[in-house]
């Protein structure tokens, strides 16, 4: 976890300063939990209602590997409902959070790494499945509404989507 705190760390910090620091730490923890909840919904057959509810109404989901820019909860929900047809199983490992909360505590940015193991239908024969490993770097924007954090924008940059038996050296992106 990374957090930028420029406040006075001396033993004479005021109760107000300590309260502000505690709130910032709680915000970072809530944002991490939001991201991990997103991953959990992805692992739950890409639960479309759960995923969509994590975004603000006009939130954006942009992932280059999917070639998709989705705007709004309805587009996000519909995308994930269809995705569960192609990906029958997935396990998302989200790690290395680096979260910066704005001074006013209403916005934040965060980066994360993803390692995902999944079972995806073959392009030429959807009845057959491949074991796949994929990696993504996320750069997300968050907003706090009514005391709760939401995704404002989730941006994923895909590094590789490789069949397990080929690996990223032999097959960086599967067909």
Secondary structure, DSSP 8 states (H G I E B T S, - for coil): ------S--STT--HHHHHHHHHHHHHHHHHHHHHHHHHHHHHTT--HHHHHHTEEEEEEEEETTTTEEEESHHHHHHHHHHHHHHEEEEEEEEEEEEEEE-TTSSEEEEEEEEEEEEEEE-SS-TTSEEEEEEEEEEEEEEEEETTEEEEEEEEEEEEEEEETTTHHHH-SB--
